[in-house]
Amino acid sequence: MKGKTLSAQLKKASVVSAQTVADRLVALREERGFSQSRLAELAGVDRKTINRIENGHFSPSLDTLTRLSVVLKCRLAELVDHKRSRK
């Protein structure tokens, strides 16, 4: 019984996390004036990867998140935790 509850909690947390990263990436990319293509080029990832992240269909690796944070000139926390983002 506890296993199913934990599994459901993990799945929900994963969905919330993916949506947070998606929302933050869109906001930061647009604030910086980057297209998906330009951000992908500068970060060394495929444009489709940016699109999938922004649509919540892909959970980026730490390496990808780090590349994005460097290009966007933000702390990694700003990409993954909306509560820690600078306004």
C-alpha positions, 0 to 999 in steps of 0.5 A: 500500500505504501509503495503505491502512495510513494509511487504516486507522490514521485510521479506527481513531483516529477510532473510538477518539476518538469512543468516548473523547468518548462515555465522557467525556461520559457520565461528566462529565454524570452526575457533574454530575447532568445529564440529556441533555435538561438538558445539551442545553438549557444547551449550546444543542444538540439532545438527540438530538445529546447522545445520538448523541455518547454512543453514538459515532454523531456526531463533535461539532464544536469549537464543540459540544465547547466549549459542552459543556465550558463547561456541564460546567465542565471543560477541553476536554481532559477531554472528548477525552483520558481520560489528561488528565482529572481524577480 
